Amino acid sequence: MKIKRIDHFVLVTQDLQKCLDFYVGVLGLKHICKNSHHALKFGKSKINIHTKKGEFEPYAKNPELGSADFCLITDKKIGKIKKKLNHLGVQIELGIVGRNGALGIMKSIYLRDPDGNLVEIASYK
């Protein structure tokens, strides 16, 4: 078996509108809703959004708000991303810092979504 990439992962939110405001309004992901299933598309991947724990089966054994910690890659310079986030009033938890990503050295900033998940935004530039 050879794994190529991540297709999607699931986040649980307590407030769908705040979640969408963050991921669509701040990060620029595309919201898709089909048959009451919410997802956020970016590139060749997506984040499925559940509005309650265990909303669709099967689900994680212990789905919890704010338990995710993940990194999203941007093709923009991280300094420009930080300026945009500051302009939007988004609190940055840490950064700009150097990190080791899957493809090597990258520059990262960390923030939290409305449910408390740790979101790393990084650039290899």
Disulfide bonds with the S-S distance in Angstrom:
none
